[in-house]
Amino acid sequence: MKVRIEKVIEGTYGYDSIIITEGKDVTDIVFDKKDNVKRYKGKLVDLVKENGIYKIVEIKTSENKK
């Protein structure tokens, strides 16, 4: 699913979360800090769910290079 990561919330412990919006739905997805999700803030990514775990795959676009 292609989404734009609108906001990243840095947790105080071992987890950070991303906020995405699809239509009127707002979703908060939690990731381990080692995934370094803050680098994707504002970028268009492909959000893939494998074995019940979300994985972020950056989409190579000229917009994401900013």
Phi and psi restraints in degrees (range 20) as a CNS / XPLOR table:
assign (resid 1 and name C) (resid 2 and name N)
       (resid 2 and name CA) (resid 2 and name C) 1.0 -83.7 20.0 2
assign (resid 2 and name N) (resid 2 and name CA)
       (resid 2 and name C) (resid 3 and name N) 1.0 125.9 20.0 2
assign (resid 2 and name C) (resid 3 and name N)
       (resid 3 and name CA) (resid 3 and name C) 1.0 -142.6 20.0 2
assign (resid 3 and name N) (resid 3 and name CA)
       (resid 3 and name C) (resid 4 and name N) 1.0 160.2 20.0 2
assign (resid 3 and name C) (resid 4 and name N)
       (resid 4 and name CA) (resid 4 and name C) 1.0 -104.2 20.0 2
assign (resid 4 and name N) (resid 4 and name CA)
       (resid 4 and name C) (resid 5 and name N) 1.0 129.7 20.0 2
assign (resid 4 and name C) (resid 5 and name N)
       (resid 5 and name CA) (resid 5 and name C) 1.0 -82.1 20.0 2
assign (resid 5 and name N) (resid 5 and name CA)
       (resid 5 and name C) (resid 6 and name N) 1.0 108.5 20.0 2
assign (resid 5 and name C) (resid 6 and name N)
       (resid 6 and name CA) (resid 6 and name C) 1.0 -80.4 20.0 2
assign (resid 6 and name N) (resid 6 and name CA)
       (resid 6 and name C) (resid 7 and name N) 1.0 -35.6 20.0 2
assign (resid 6 and name C) (resid 7 and name N)
       (resid 7 and name CA) (resid 7 and name C) 1.0 -150.6 20.0 2
assign (resid 7 and name N) (resid 7 and name CA)
       (resid 7 and name C) (resid 8 and name N) 1.0 145.9 20.0 2
assign (resid 7 and name C) (resid 8 and name N)
       (resid 8 and name CA) (resid 8 and name C) 1.0 -122.0 20.0 2
assign (resid 8 and name N) (resid 8 and name CA)
       (resid 8 and name C) (resid 9 and name N) 1.0 127.8 20.0 2
assign (resid 8 and name C) (resid 9 and name N)
       (resid 9 and name CA) (resid 9 and name C) 1.0 -106.1 20.0 2
assign (resid 9 and name N) (resid 9 and name CA)
       (resid 9 and name C) (resid 10 and name N) 1.0 116.3 20.0 2
assign (resid 9 and name C) (resid 10 and name N)
       (resid 10 and name CA) (resid 10 and name C) 1.0 -83.2 20.0 2
assign (resid 10 and name N) (resid 10 and name CA)
       (resid 10 and name C) (resid 11 and name N) 1.0 117.9 20.0 2
assign (resid 10 and name C) (resid 11 and name N)
       (resid 11 and name CA) (resid 11 and name C) 1.0 -76.6 20.0 2
assign (resid 11 and name N) (resid 11 and name CA)
       (resid 11 and name C) (resid 12 and name N) 1.0 160.0 20.0 2
assign (resid 11 and name C) (resid 12 and name N)
       (resid 12 and name CA) (resid 12 and name C) 1.0 -84.1 20.0 2
assign (resid 12 and name N) (resid 12 and name CA)
       (resid 12 and name C) (resid 13 and name N) 1.0 -15.7 20.0 2
assign (resid 12 and name C) (resid 13 and name N)
       (resid 13 and name CA) (resid 13 and name C) 1.0 -109.9 20.0 2
assign (resid 13 and name N) (resid 13 and name CA)
       (resid 13 and name C) (resid 14 and name N) 1.0 -132.5 20.0 2
assign (resid 13 and name C) (resid 14 and name N)
       (resid 14 and name CA) (resid 14 and name C) 1.0 -92.3 20.0 2
assign (resid 14 and name N) (resid 14 and name CA)
       (resid 14 and name C) (resid 15 and name N) 1.0 14.3 20.0 2
assign (resid 14 and name C) (resid 15 and name N)
       (resid 15 and name CA) (resid 15 and name C) 1.0 -137.1 20.0 2
assign (resid 15 and name N) (resid 15 and name CA)
       (resid 15 and name C) (resid 16 and name N) 1.0 147.7 20.0 2
assign (resid 15 and name C) (resid 16 and name N)
       (resid 16 and name CA) (resid 16 and name C) 1.0 -124.0 20.0 2
assign (resid 16 and name N) (resid 16 and name CA)
       (resid 16 and name C) (resid 17 and name N) 1.0 161.2 20.0 2
assign (resid 16 and name C) (resid 17 and name N)
       (resid 17 and name CA) (resid 17 and name C) 1.0 -134.0 20.0 2
assign (resid 17 and name N) (resid 17 and name CA)
       (resid 17 and name C) (resid 18 and name N) 1.0 156.5 20.0 2
assign (resid 17 and name C) (resid 18 and name N)
       (resid 18 and name CA) (resid 18 and name C) 1.0 -114.3 20.0 2
assign (resid 18 and name N) (resid 18 and name CA)
       (resid 18 and name C) (resid 19 and name N) 1.0 151.3 20.0 2
assign (resid 18 and name C) (resid 19 and name N)
       (resid 19 and name CA) (resid 19 and name C) 1.0 -115.0 20.0 2
assign (resid 19 and name N) (resid 19 and name CA)
       (resid 19 and name C) (resid 20 and name N) 1.0 126.5 20.0 2
assign (resid 19 and name C) (resid 20 and name N)
       (resid 20 and name CA) (resid 20 and name C) 1.0 -128.2 20.0 2
assign (resid 20 and name N) (resid 20 and name CA)
       (resid 20 and name C) (resid 21 and name N) 1.0 154.9 20.0 2
assign (resid 20 and name C) (resid 21 and name N)
       (resid 21 and name CA) (resid 21 and name C) 1.0 -125.8 20.0 2
assign (resid 21 and name N) (resid 21 and name CA)
       (resid 21 and name C) (resid 22 and name N) 1.0 131.4 20.0 2
assign (resid 21 and name C) (resid 22 and name N)
       (resid 22 and name CA) (resid 22 and name C) 1.0 -128.4 20.0 2
assign (resid 22 and name N) (resid 22 and name CA)
       (resid 22 and name C) (resid 23 and name N) 1.0 107.7 20.0 2
assign (resid 22 and name C) (resid 23 and name N)
       (resid 23 and name CA) (resid 23 and name C) 1.0 66.5 20.0 2
assign (resid 23 and name N) (resid 23 and name CA)
       (resid 23 and name C) (resid 24 and name N) 1.0 -123.4 20.0 2
assign (resid 23 and name C) (resid 24 and name N)
       (resid 24 and name CA) (resid 24 and name C) 1.0 -95.7 20.0 2
assign (resid 24 and name N) (resid 24 and name CA)
       (resid 24 and name C) (resid 25 and name N) 1.0 -3.7 20.0 2
assign (resid 24 and name C) (resid 25 and name N)
       (resid 25 and name CA) (resid 25 and name C) 1.0 -86.9 20.0 2
assign (resid 25 and name N) (resid 25 and name CA)
       (resid 25 and name C) (resid 26 and name N) 1.0 130.8 20.0 2
assign (resid 25 and name C) (resid 26 and name N)
       (resid 26 and name CA) (resid 26 and name C) 1.0 -110.7 20.0 2
assign (resid 26 and name N) (resid 26 and name CA)
       (resid 26 and name C) (resid 27 and name N) 1.0 129.1 20.0 2
assign (resid 26 and name C) (resid 27 and name N)
       (resid 27 and name CA) (resid 27 and name C) 1.0 -125.6 20.0 2
assign (resid 27 and name N) (resid 27 and name CA)
       (resid 27 and name C) (resid 28 and name N) 1.0 139.0 20.0 2
assign (resid 27 and name C) (resid 28 and name N)
       (resid 28 and name CA) (resid 28 and name C) 1.0 -112.9 20.0 2
assign (resid 28 and name N) (resid 28 and name CA)
       (resid 28 and name C) (resid 29 and name N) 1.0 120.7 20.0 2
assign (resid 28 and name C) (resid 29 and name N)
       (resid 29 and name CA) (resid 29 and name C) 1.0 -119.9 20.0 2
assign (resid 29 and name N) (resid 29 and name CA)
       (resid 29 and name C) (resid 30 and name N) 1.0 131.5 20.0 2
assign (resid 29 and name C) (resid 30 and name N)
       (resid 30 and name CA) (resid 30 and name C) 1.0 -97.0 20.0 2
assign (resid 30 and name N) (resid 30 and name CA)
       (resid 30 and name C) (resid 31 and name N) 1.0 137.0 20.0 2
assign (resid 30 and name C) (resid 31 and name N)
       (resid 31 and name CA) (resid 31 and name C) 1.0 -129.3 20.0 2
assign (resid 31 and name N) (resid 31 and name CA)
       (resid 31 and name C) (resid 32 and name N) 1.0 153.4 20.0 2
assign (resid 31 and name C) (resid 32 and name N)
       (resid 32 and name CA) (resid 32 and name C) 1.0 -65.3 20.0 2
assign (resid 32 and name N) (resid 32 and name CA)
       (resid 32 and name C) (resid 33 and name N) 1.0 144.9 20.0 2
assign (resid 32 and name C) (resid 33 and name N)
       (resid 33 and name CA) (resid 33 and name C) 1.0 -57.6 20.0 2
assign (resid 33 and name N) (resid 33 and name CA)
       (resid 33 and name C) (resid 34 and name N) 1.0 -31.2 20.0 2
assign (resid 33 and name C) (resid 34 and name N)
       (resid 34 and name CA) (resid 34 and name C) 1.0 -64.2 20.0 2
assign (resid 34 and name N) (resid 34 and name CA)
       (resid 34 and name C) (resid 35 and name N) 1.0 -17.1 20.0 2
assign (resid 34 and name C) (resid 35 and name N)
       (resid 35 and name CA) (resid 35 and name C) 1.0 -76.2 20.0 2
assign (resid 35 and name N) (resid 35 and name CA)
       (resid 35 and name C) (resid 36 and name N) 1.0 -13.7 20.0 2
assign (resid 35 and name C) (resid 36 and name N)
       (resid 36 and name CA) (resid 36 and name C) 1.0 49.9 20.0 2
assign (resid 36 and name N) (resid 36 and name CA)
       (resid 36 and name C) (resid 37 and name N) 1.0 54.4 20.0 2
assign (resid 36 and name C) (resid 37 and name N)
       (resid 37 and name CA) (resid 37 and name C) 1.0 -69.3 20.0 2
assign (resid 37 and name N) (resid 37 and name CA)
       (resid 37 and name C) (resid 38 and name N) 1.0 -17.3 20.0 2
assign (resid 37 and name C) (resid 38 and name N)
       (resid 38 and name CA) (resid 38 and name C) 1.0 -63.4 20.0 2
assign (resid 38 and name N) (resid 38 and name CA)
       (resid 38 and name C) (resid 39 and name N) 1.0 -20.2 20.0 2
assign (resid 38 and name C) (resid 39 and name N)
       (resid 39 and name CA) (resid 39 and name C) 1.0 -71.2 20.0 2
assign (resid 39 and name N) (resid 39 and name CA)
       (resid 39 and name C) (resid 40 and name N) 1.0 -14.2 20.0 2
assign (resid 39 and name C) (resid 40 and name N)
       (resid 40 and name CA) (resid 40 and name C) 1.0 -96.6 20.0 2
assign (resid 40 and name N) (resid 40 and name CA)
       (resid 40 and name C) (resid 41 and name N) 1.0 -0.8 20.0 2
assign (resid 40 and name C) (resid 41 and name N)
       (resid 41 and name CA) (resid 41 and name C) 1.0 -56.0 20.0 2
assign (resid 41 and name N) (resid 41 and name CA)
       (resid 41 and name C) (resid 42 and name N) 1.0 126.7 20.0 2
assign (resid 41 and name C) (resid 42 and name N)
       (resid 42 and name CA) (resid 42 and name C) 1.0 81.3 20.0 2
assign (resid 42 and name N) (resid 42 and name CA)
       (resid 42 and name C) (resid 43 and name N) 1.0 -0.9 20.0 2
assign (resid 42 and name C) (resid 43 and name N)
       (resid 43 and name CA) (resid 43 and name C) 1.0 -99.1 20.0 2
assign (resid 43 and name N) (resid 43 and name CA)
       (resid 43 and name C) (resid 44 and name N) 1.0 155.3 20.0 2
assign (resid 43 and name C) (resid 44 and name N)
       (resid 44 and name CA) (resid 44 and name C) 1.0 -85.9 20.0 2
assign (resid 44 and name N) (resid 44 and name CA)
       (resid 44 and name C) (resid 45 and name N) 1.0 124.7 20.0 2
assign (resid 44 and name C) (resid 45 and name N)
       (resid 45 and name CA) (resid 45 and name C) 1.0 -133.6 20.0 2
assign (resid 45 and name N) (resid 45 and name CA)
       (resid 45 and name C) (resid 46 and name N) 1.0 165.7 20.0 2
assign (resid 45 and name C) (resid 46 and name N)
       (resid 46 and name CA) (resid 46 and name C) 1.0 -103.1 20.0 2
assign (resid 46 and name N) (resid 46 and name CA)
       (resid 46 and name C) (resid 47 and name N) 1.0 118.6 20.0 2
assign (resid 46 and name C) (resid 47 and name N)
       (resid 47 and name CA) (resid 47 and name C) 1.0 -98.1 20.0 2
assign (resid 47 and name N) (resid 47 and name CA)
       (resid 47 and name C) (resid 48 and name N) 1.0 115.2 20.0 2
assign (resid 47 and name C) (resid 48 and name N)
       (resid 48 and name CA) (resid 48 and name C) 1.0 -117.2 20.0 2
assign (resid 48 and name N) (resid 48 and name CA)
       (resid 48 and name C) (resid 49 and name N) 1.0 136.1 20.0 2
assign (resid 48 and name C) (resid 49 and name N)
       (resid 49 and name CA) (resid 49 and name C) 1.0 -108.2 20.0 2
assign (resid 49 and name N) (resid 49 and name CA)
       (resid 49 and name C) (resid 50 and name N) 1.0 117.4 20.0 2
assign (resid 49 and name C) (resid 50 and name N)
       (resid 50 and name CA) (resid 50 and name C) 1.0 -124.4 20.0 2
assign (resid 50 and name N) (resid 50 and name CA)
       (resid 50 and name C) (resid 51 and name N) 1.0 123.0 20.0 2
assign (resid 50 and name C) (resid 51 and name N)
       (resid 51 and name CA) (resid 51 and name C) 1.0 53.9 20.0 2
assign (resid 51 and name N) (resid 51 and name CA)
       (resid 51 and name C) (resid 52 and name N) 1.0 37.7 20.0 2
assign (resid 51 and name C) (resid 52 and name N)
       (resid 52 and name CA) (resid 52 and name C) 1.0 79.9 20.0 2
assign (resid 52 and name N) (resid 52 and name CA)
       (resid 52 and name C) (resid 53 and name N) 1.0 5.9 20.0 2
assign (resid 52 and name C) (resid 53 and name N)
       (resid 53 and name CA) (resid 53 and name C) 1.0 -120.1 20.0 2
assign (resid 53 and name N) (resid 53 and name CA)
       (resid 53 and name C) (resid 54 and name N) 1.0 130.8 20.0 2
assign (resid 53 and name C) (resid 54 and name N)
       (resid 54 and name CA) (resid 54 and name C) 1.0 -79.4 20.0 2
assign (resid 54 and name N) (resid 54 and name CA)
       (resid 54 and name C) (resid 55 and name N) 1.0 142.8 20.0 2
assign (resid 54 and name C) (resid 55 and name N)
       (resid 55 and name CA) (resid 55 and name C) 1.0 -131.6 20.0 2
assign (resid 55 and name N) (resid 55 and name CA)
       (resid 55 and name C) (resid 56 and name N) 1.0 139.0 20.0 2
assign (resid 55 and name C) (resid 56 and name N)
       (resid 56 and name CA) (resid 56 and name C) 1.0 -103.0 20.0 2
assign (resid 56 and name N) (resid 56 and name CA)
       (resid 56 and name C) (resid 57 and name N) 1.0 127.6 20.0 2
assign (resid 56 and name C) (resid 57 and name N)
       (resid 57 and name CA) (resid 57 and name C) 1.0 -118.8 20.0 2
assign (resid 57 and name N) (resid 57 and name CA)
       (resid 57 and name C) (resid 58 and name N) 1.0 117.1 20.0 2
assign (resid 57 and name C) (resid 58 and name N)
       (resid 58 and name CA) (resid 58 and name C) 1.0 -69.3 20.0 2
assign (resid 58 and name N) (resid 58 and name CA)
       (resid 58 and name C) (resid 59 and name N) 1.0 136.1 20.0 2
assign (resid 58 and name C) (resid 59 and name N)
       (resid 59 and name CA) (resid 59 and name C) 1.0 -92.8 20.0 2
assign (resid 59 and name N) (resid 59 and name CA)
       (resid 59 and name C) (resid 60 and name N) 1.0 126.8 20.0 2
assign (resid 59 and name C) (resid 60 and name N)
       (resid 60 and name CA) (resid 60 and name C) 1.0 -78.9 20.0 2
assign (resid 60 and name N) (resid 60 and name CA)
       (resid 60 and name C) (resid 61 and name N) 1.0 105.8 20.0 2
assign (resid 60 and name C) (resid 61 and name N)
       (resid 61 and name CA) (resid 61 and name C) 1.0 -136.2 20.0 2
assign (resid 61 and name N) (resid 61 and name CA)
       (resid 61 and name C) (resid 62 and name N) 1.0 160.1 20.0 2
assign (resid 61 and name C) (resid 62 and name N)
       (resid 62 and name CA) (resid 62 and name C) 1.0 -65.6 20.0 2
assign (resid 62 and name N) (resid 62 and name CA)
       (resid 62 and name C) (resid 63 and name N) 1.0 -29.7 20.0 2
assign (resid 62 and name C) (resid 63 and name N)
       (resid 63 and name CA) (resid 63 and name C) 1.0 -65.5 20.0 2
assign (resid 63 and name N) (resid 63 and name CA)
       (resid 63 and name C) (resid 64 and name N) 1.0 -37.9 20.0 2
assign (resid 63 and name C) (resid 64 and name N)
       (resid 64 and name CA) (resid 64 and name C) 1.0 -72.9 20.0 2
assign (resid 64 and name N) (resid 64 and name CA)
       (resid 64 and name C) (resid 65 and name N) 1.0 -15.9 20.0 2
assign (resid 64 and name C) (resid 65 and name N)
       (resid 65 and name CA) (resid 65 and name C) 1.0 -78.4 20.0 2
assign (resid 65 and name N) (resid 65 and name CA)
       (resid 65 and name C) (resid 66 and name N) 1.0 -9.2 20.0 2
